Amino acid sequence: MTDATDSQPGLDPDRASFTTALNTARDQIVHAAGIIADTVIDLVGVIGDHVLANLLPERRLRTKTRMIKRSNSKYQARGPNIDRRSYKATTSIDIICPDP
């Protein structure tokens, strides 16, 4: 796909369709292209021609910068005014040994 888009100057590689390249490669395998020793078939050229014939539309311009969405905290459901950093943790370990 990259070789095909690099063959045309100024063509954005994002416009190449992976689905088109995959389907073309699959079709070449199904038709057993290149199996017969007497014929010479350029598989990369065939795939590249199909990719260039079926380019995706140009990407639209972004009007806003990318932002990371903040996840909703499950702790906000109990109330935002509780300070959870000051909780006193109680830990205990009980070791049970079997009788000899």
DSSP file (Angstrom, degrees, kcal/mol; ACC not computed):
  #  RESIDUE AA STRUCTURE BP1 BP2  ACC     N-H-->O    O-->H-N    N-H-->O    O-->H-N    TCO  KAPPA ALPHA  PHI   PSI    X-CA   Y-CA   Z-CA
    1    1 A M     >        0   0    0      0, 0.0     4,-2.2     0, 0.0     5,-0.2   0.000 360.0 360.0 360.0 -41.6    0.0    0.0    0.0
    2    2 A T  H  >  +     0   0    0      2,-0.2     4,-2.4     1,-0.2     5,-0.2   0.907 360.0  51.6 -67.7 -40.8    2.8    2.4    0.9
    3    3 A D  H  > S+     0   0    0      1,-0.2     4,-0.9     2,-0.2    -1,-0.2   0.891 110.5  50.0 -61.6 -38.6    4.7    1.5   -2.4
    4    4 A A  H  4 S+     0   0    0      1,-0.2     3,-0.5     2,-0.2     4,-0.4   0.924 113.7  43.0 -67.2 -44.2    1.5    2.3   -4.3
    5    5 A T  H >< S+     0   0    0     -4,-2.2     3,-0.9     1,-0.2     6,-0.4   0.810 109.7  57.9 -73.7 -27.8    0.9    5.6   -2.7
    6    6 A D  H 3< S+     0   0    0     -4,-2.4    -1,-0.2     1,-0.2    -2,-0.2   0.719  92.8  69.7 -71.8 -19.1    4.6    6.6   -2.9
    7    7 A S  T 3< S+     0   0    0     -4,-0.9    -1,-0.2    -3,-0.5    -2,-0.2   0.720  96.1  57.9 -71.9 -18.9    4.5    6.1   -6.7
    8    8 A Q  S X  S-     0   0    0     -3,-0.9     3,-1.5    -4,-0.4    -1,-0.1  -0.948  92.2-127.8-112.4 115.5    2.3    9.2   -7.0
    9    9 A P  T 3  S+     0   0    0      0, 0.0     3,-0.1     0, 0.0    -3,-0.1  -0.325  89.8  17.5 -64.2 139.9    3.8   12.4   -5.5
   10   10 A G  T 3  S+     0   0    0      1,-0.3     2,-0.5    -4,-0.1    -4,-0.1   0.494  88.0 135.2  82.3   4.1    1.7   14.3   -3.0
   11   11 A L    <   -     0   0    0     -3,-1.5    -1,-0.3    -6,-0.4    -3,-0.1  -0.758  55.3-128.8 -90.2 127.3   -0.6   11.4   -2.3
   12   12 A D    >   -     0   0    0     -2,-0.5     3,-1.9     1,-0.1     4,-0.2  -0.578   6.8-140.6 -75.2 128.2   -1.4   10.8    1.3
   13   13 A P  G >  S+     0   0    0      0, 0.0     3,-1.4     0, 0.0    -1,-0.1   0.719  97.1  73.2 -62.0 -19.5   -0.8    7.2    2.4
   14   14 A D  G 3  S+     0   0    0      1,-0.3    -2,-0.0    -9,-0.0    42,-0.0   0.676  85.4  66.5 -67.4 -15.4   -3.9    7.4    4.6
   15   15 A R  G <  S+     0   0    0     -3,-1.9    41,-3.4     2,-0.1     2,-0.3   0.592  77.1 101.2 -83.6  -9.1   -6.0    7.3    1.5
   16   16 A A  S <  S-     0   0    0     -3,-1.4     2,-0.6    -4,-0.2    39,-0.1  -0.586  72.4-132.7 -76.5 136.1   -5.0    3.7    0.7
   17   17 A S     >  -     0   0    0     -2,-0.3     4,-1.9    37,-0.3     5,-0.1  -0.799  12.6-162.3 -96.0 121.4   -7.6    1.2    1.7
   18   18 A F  H  > S+     0   0    0     -2,-0.6     4,-2.8     1,-0.2     5,-0.2   0.880  93.8  56.0 -65.5 -38.0   -6.5   -1.8    3.6
   19   19 A T  H  > S+     0   0    0      2,-0.2     4,-2.6     1,-0.2     5,-0.2   0.898 106.9  49.2 -62.4 -41.5   -9.7   -3.6    2.7
   20   20 A T  H  > S+     0   0    0      2,-0.2     4,-2.2     1,-0.2    -1,-0.2   0.923 112.9  47.0 -63.1 -44.5   -9.1   -3.1   -1.0
   21   21 A A  H  X S+     0   0    0     -4,-1.9     4,-2.3     2,-0.2    -2,-0.2   0.909 113.9  48.2 -64.7 -41.5   -5.5   -4.4   -0.7
   22   22 A L  H  X S+     0   0    0     -4,-2.8     4,-2.4     2,-0.2    -2,-0.2   0.922 112.7  47.1 -65.2 -45.5   -6.6   -7.4    1.3
   23   23 A N  H  X S+     0   0    0     -4,-2.6     4,-2.5     2,-0.2    -1,-0.2   0.888 112.6  49.8 -65.2 -39.1   -9.4   -8.4   -1.0
   24   24 A T  H  X S+     0   0    0     -4,-2.2     4,-2.1    -5,-0.2    -1,-0.2   0.915 111.5  48.2 -66.0 -43.1   -7.2   -8.0   -4.1
   25   25 A A  H  X S+     0   0    0     -4,-2.3     4,-1.8     2,-0.2    -2,-0.2   0.908 112.3  49.8 -63.2 -41.1   -4.5  -10.2   -2.5
   26   26 A R  H  X S+     0   0    0     -4,-2.4     4,-2.6     1,-0.2    -2,-0.2   0.914 109.9  50.6 -62.2 -43.2   -7.1  -12.8   -1.6
   27   27 A D  H  X S+     0   0    0     -4,-2.5     4,-2.3     1,-0.2    -1,-0.2   0.877 107.9  53.2 -63.9 -37.1   -8.5  -12.7   -5.1
   28   28 A Q  H  <>S+     0   0    0     -4,-2.1     5,-2.4     1,-0.2     4,-0.2   0.883 111.6  45.8 -65.2 -37.4   -5.0  -13.3   -6.5
   29   29 A I  H ><5S+     0   0    0     -4,-1.8     3,-1.0     3,-0.2    -2,-0.2   0.904 111.7  51.3 -71.5 -40.7   -4.5  -16.3   -4.3
   30   30 A V  H 3<5S+     0   0    0     -4,-2.6    -2,-0.2     1,-0.3    -1,-0.2   0.891 111.3  47.4 -63.5 -39.6   -8.0  -17.7   -5.1
   31   31 A H  T 3<5S-     0   0    0     -4,-2.3    -1,-0.3    -5,-0.2    -2,-0.2   0.495 109.4-127.8 -79.6  -2.5   -7.3  -17.4   -8.9
   32   32 A A  T X 5 -     0   0    0     -3,-1.0     3,-1.6    -4,-0.2     4,-0.5   0.871  38.6-175.0  58.0  39.8   -3.8  -19.0   -8.3
   33   33 A A  T 3 < +     0   0    0     -5,-2.4    -1,-0.2     1,-0.3    10,-0.0  -0.467  65.5  18.9 -68.0 134.5   -2.1  -16.2  -10.1
   34   34 A G  T 3  S+     0   0    0     -2,-0.2    -1,-0.3     2,-0.1    -2,-0.1   0.437  94.3 104.8  87.2   0.4    1.6  -16.7  -10.5
   35   35 A I    <   +     0   0    0     -3,-1.6     2,-0.3     3,-0.0    -2,-0.1   0.876  60.3  79.7 -79.8 -38.8    1.4  -20.5   -9.9
   36   36 A I  S >  S-     0   0    0     -4,-0.5     3,-1.0     1,-0.2    -2,-0.1  -0.565  77.3-144.4 -72.2 127.9    1.8  -21.4  -13.6
   37   37 A A  T 3  S+     0   0    0     -2,-0.3    -1,-0.2     1,-0.2    -2,-0.0   0.724  92.2  63.1 -69.0 -23.0    5.6  -21.2  -14.3
   38   38 A D  T 3  S+     0   0    0      2,-0.0     2,-0.3    -3,-0.0    -1,-0.2   0.723  95.5  69.1 -77.1 -20.0    5.1  -19.9  -17.9
   39   39 A T    <   -     0   0    0     -3,-1.0     2,-0.5     2,-0.0     0, 0.0  -0.739  66.4-151.1-103.7 148.8    3.4  -16.7  -16.8
   40   40 A V        +     0   0    0     -2,-0.3     2,-0.5     2,-0.0    -3,-0.1  -0.969  19.7 177.6-116.8 116.6    4.9  -13.7  -15.0
   41   41 A I        -     0   0    0     -2,-0.5     2,-1.1    -7,-0.1     3,-0.1  -0.978  26.0-141.3-123.7 129.1    2.4  -11.8  -12.8
   42   42 A D     >  -     0   0    0     -2,-0.5     4,-2.2     1,-0.2     5,-0.2  -0.747  19.5-177.2 -89.6  95.6    3.4   -8.9  -10.7
   43   43 A L  H  > S+     0   0    0     -2,-1.1     4,-2.5     1,-0.2     5,-0.2   0.901  82.5  50.0 -63.0 -42.0    1.3   -9.4   -7.5
   44   44 A V  H  > S+     0   0    0      1,-0.2     4,-2.6     2,-0.2    -1,-0.2   0.890 111.3  50.0 -64.9 -37.6    2.5   -6.2   -5.9
   45   45 A G  H  > S+     0   0    0      2,-0.2     4,-2.4     1,-0.2    -1,-0.2   0.886 110.1  49.7 -67.0 -38.9    1.7   -4.3   -9.0
   46   46 A V  H  X S+     0   0    0     -4,-2.2     4,-1.9     2,-0.2    -2,-0.2   0.931 114.1  44.7 -65.6 -45.8   -1.8   -5.7   -9.3
   47   47 A I  H  X S+     0   0    0     -4,-2.5     4,-2.4     1,-0.2    -2,-0.2   0.923 113.8  50.5 -64.4 -43.9   -2.5   -4.9   -5.6
   48   48 A G  H  X S+     0   0    0     -4,-2.6     4,-2.5    -5,-0.2    -2,-0.2   0.884 108.1  52.7 -61.8 -39.7   -1.1   -1.5   -6.0
   49   49 A D  H  X S+     0   0    0     -4,-2.4     4,-1.7     1,-0.2    -1,-0.2   0.904 111.1  46.6 -63.1 -41.0   -3.2   -0.8   -9.1
   50   50 A H  H  X S+     0   0    0     -4,-1.9     4,-1.3     2,-0.2    -2,-0.2   0.886 111.5  51.4 -68.8 -37.7   -6.3   -1.7   -7.3
   51   51 A V  H  < S+     0   0    0     -4,-2.4     3,-0.3     1,-0.2   -34,-0.2   0.928 112.5  45.7 -63.7 -44.1   -5.4    0.4   -4.3
   52   52 A L  H >< S+     0   0    0     -4,-2.5     3,-0.6     1,-0.2    -1,-0.2   0.807 111.1  53.3 -70.0 -28.8   -4.7    3.4   -6.5
   53   53 A A  H 3< S+     0   0    0     -4,-1.7    -1,-0.2     1,-0.2    -2,-0.2   0.749 114.9  41.1 -76.0 -23.0   -8.0    2.8   -8.4
   54   54 A N  T 3< S+     0   0    0     -4,-1.3   -37,-0.3    -3,-0.3    -1,-0.2  -0.445  79.7 167.4-124.0  58.5  -10.0    2.8   -5.2
   55   55 A L    <   -     0   0    0     -3,-0.6   -39,-0.2    -2,-0.1    -3,-0.1  -0.405  35.3-118.0 -72.9 148.1   -8.6    5.6   -3.0
   56   56 A L        -     0   0    0    -41,-3.4     3,-0.1     1,-0.1    -1,-0.1  -0.444  39.8 -91.1 -77.2 158.1  -10.4    6.7    0.1
   57   57 A P        -     0   0    0      0, 0.0    -1,-0.1     0, 0.0     3,-0.1  -0.298  52.9 -87.1 -67.5 157.9  -11.6   10.3    0.2
   58   58 A E        -     0   0    0      1,-0.1     2,-0.1    -3,-0.1   -43,-0.0  -0.311  50.0-101.2 -64.2 148.6   -9.4   12.9    1.8
   59   59 A R        -     0   0    0     -3,-0.1     2,-0.1     1,-0.1    -1,-0.1  -0.424  36.6-116.2 -71.0 144.3   -9.6   13.3    5.5
   60   60 A R        -     0   0    0     -2,-0.1     2,-0.2     1,-0.1    -1,-0.1  -0.449  34.7 -99.6 -76.8 155.5  -11.6   16.3    6.8
   61   61 A L        -     0   0    0     -2,-0.1     2,-0.4     1,-0.1    -1,-0.1  -0.495  34.6-117.9 -74.7 143.0   -9.8   19.0    8.7
   62   62 A R        -     0   0    0     -2,-0.2    -1,-0.1     1,-0.1     3,-0.1  -0.667  21.9-170.0 -81.2 132.1  -10.1   18.9   12.5
   63   63 A T  S    S+     0   0    0     -2,-0.4     2,-0.3     1,-0.1    -1,-0.1   0.715  73.8  40.7 -92.9 -23.0  -11.8   21.9   13.9
   64   64 A K  S    S-     0   0    0      3,-0.0    -1,-0.1     1,-0.0     3,-0.1  -0.904  89.1-109.0-122.7 152.8  -10.9   21.1   17.5
   65   65 A T        -     0   0    0     -2,-0.3     2,-0.2     1,-0.1    -2,-0.1  -0.371  47.5 -88.9 -72.7 158.7   -7.8   19.7   19.0
   66   66 A R        -     0   0    0     -2,-0.1     2,-0.4    -4,-0.0    -1,-0.1  -0.472  48.6-169.2 -69.4 138.7   -7.8   16.1   20.3
   67   67 A M        -     0   0    0     -2,-0.2     2,-0.5    -3,-0.1    -3,-0.0  -0.960  22.5-122.3-130.4 148.1   -8.9   15.8   23.9
   68   68 A I        -     0   0    0     -2,-0.4     2,-0.2     1,-0.0    -2,-0.0  -0.782  30.7-127.5 -89.0 126.8   -8.7   13.0   26.3
   69   69 A K        -     0   0    0     -2,-0.5     2,-0.5     1,-0.1    -1,-0.0  -0.522  18.6-128.7 -73.4 139.3  -12.1   12.1   27.7
   70   70 A R        -     0   0    0     -2,-0.2     2,-0.2     1,-0.0    -1,-0.1  -0.754  22.9-127.9 -87.3 131.2  -12.3   11.9   31.4
   71   71 A S        -     0   0    0     -2,-0.5     2,-0.4     1,-0.1    -1,-0.0  -0.482  24.8-107.0 -77.6 149.9  -13.8    8.7   32.7
   72   72 A N        -     0   0    0     -2,-0.2     2,-0.3     1,-0.0    -1,-0.1  -0.637  35.1-130.4 -76.1 127.3  -16.7    8.9   35.1
   73   73 A S    >   -     0   0    0     -2,-0.4     3,-0.9     1,-0.1     4,-0.3  -0.610   2.2-145.1 -81.5 136.5  -15.5    7.9   38.6
   74   74 A K  G >  S+     0   0    0     -2,-0.3     3,-0.6     1,-0.2     4,-0.2   0.681  97.9  64.7 -72.2 -15.8  -17.5    5.4   40.4
   75   75 A Y  G >  S+     0   0    0      1,-0.2     3,-1.0     2,-0.1     4,-0.4   0.672  84.6  72.3 -81.3 -16.7  -16.7    7.1   43.7
   76   76 A Q  G X  S+     0   0    0     -3,-0.9     3,-0.7     1,-0.2    -1,-0.2   0.715  81.1  74.5 -69.5 -18.7  -18.6   10.3   42.7
   77   77 A A  G <  S+     0   0    0     -3,-0.6    -1,-0.2    -4,-0.3    -2,-0.1   0.804  94.0  51.1 -65.6 -28.2  -21.9    8.5   43.1
   78   78 A R  G <  S-     0   0    0     -3,-1.0    -1,-0.2     1,-0.2    -2,-0.2   0.635 131.0 -67.6 -84.6 -14.5  -21.5    8.7   46.9
   79   79 A G    X   -     0   0    0     -3,-0.7     3,-0.8    -4,-0.4    -1,-0.2  -0.159  30.1-123.1 132.0 134.1  -20.9   12.3   47.0
   80   80 A P  T 3  S+     0   0    0      0, 0.0    -1,-0.1     0, 0.0    -3,-0.1   0.613 100.8  68.8 -78.5 -11.4  -18.1   14.6   45.8
   81   81 A N  T 3  S+     0   0    0     -5,-0.1     2,-0.5    -3,-0.1    -5,-0.0   0.385  72.5 103.5 -92.8   5.4  -17.4   16.2   49.2
   82   82 A I    <   -     0   0    0     -3,-0.8     2,-0.9     2,-0.0    -3,-0.1  -0.759  65.5-141.8 -91.2 128.2  -16.0   13.1   51.0
   83   83 A D    >   -     0   0    0     -2,-0.5     3,-0.7     1,-0.2    -2,-0.1  -0.786  19.7-178.9 -88.7 106.5  -12.2   13.1   51.4
   84   84 A R  G >  S+     0   0    0     -2,-0.9     3,-0.6     1,-0.2    -1,-0.2   0.517  70.3  73.4 -85.7  -5.2  -11.2    9.5   50.8
   85   85 A R  G 3  S+     0   0    0      1,-0.2    -1,-0.2    -3,-0.0    -2,-0.0   0.698  92.0  56.0 -80.5 -17.9   -7.5   10.1   51.4
   86   86 A S  G <  S+     0   0    0     -3,-0.7    -1,-0.2     2,-0.1    -2,-0.1   0.338  75.4 124.6 -98.1   7.5   -8.0   10.5   55.2
   87   87 A Y    <   -     0   0    0     -3,-0.6     2,-0.6     1,-0.1    -3,-0.0  -0.434  61.2-128.9 -66.7 139.4   -9.7    7.1   55.7
   88   88 A K        -     0   0    0     -2,-0.1     2,-0.4     2,-0.0    -1,-0.1  -0.806  21.0-143.2 -91.1 122.8   -8.0    4.9   58.3
   89   89 A A        -     0   0    0     -2,-0.6     2,-0.6     2,-0.0     0, 0.0  -0.691   7.4-155.5 -87.6 136.1   -7.3    1.5   57.0
   90   90 A T        +     0   0    0     -2,-0.4     2,-0.4     2,-0.0    -2,-0.0  -0.954  17.1 178.3-111.5 118.9   -7.7   -1.4   59.4
   91   91 A T        +     0   0    0     -2,-0.6     2,-0.3     2,-0.0    -2,-0.0  -0.954   5.0 171.8-122.2 141.8   -5.7   -4.5   58.3
   92   92 A S        -     0   0    0     -2,-0.4     2,-0.5     2,-0.0    -2,-0.0  -0.995  15.7-156.3-145.7 145.9   -5.4   -7.7   60.2
   93   93 A I        -     0   0    0     -2,-0.3     2,-0.6     2,-0.0    -2,-0.0  -0.989   4.2-162.4-125.2 124.8   -3.8  -11.1   59.2
   94   94 A D        -     0   0    0     -2,-0.5     2,-0.6     2,-0.0    -2,-0.0  -0.936   6.5-161.0-107.2 119.5   -4.9  -14.3   60.8
   95   95 A I        -     0   0    0     -2,-0.6     2,-0.6     2,-0.0    -2,-0.0  -0.895   4.6-164.7-103.2 119.6   -2.4  -17.2   60.4
   96   96 A I        -     0   0    0     -2,-0.6    -2,-0.0     0, 0.0     0, 0.0  -0.914   3.4-168.1-108.0 118.3   -3.9  -20.6   61.0
   97   97 A C        -     0   0    0     -2,-0.6     2,-0.1     1,-0.0    -2,-0.0  -0.873  24.1-118.5-105.0 136.7   -1.5  -23.4   61.5
   98   98 A P        -     0   0    0      0, 0.0    -1,-0.0     0, 0.0     0, 0.0  -0.438  35.8-101.3 -70.4 147.2   -2.7  -27.0   61.4
   99   99 A D              0   0    0      1,-0.1     0, 0.0    -2,-0.1     0, 0.0  -0.467 360.0 360.0 -67.6 136.4   -2.2  -29.0   64.6
  100  100 A P              0   0    0      0, 0.0    -1,-0.1     0, 0.0     0, 0.0   0.509 360.0 360.0 -74.9 360.0    0.8  -31.4   64.3
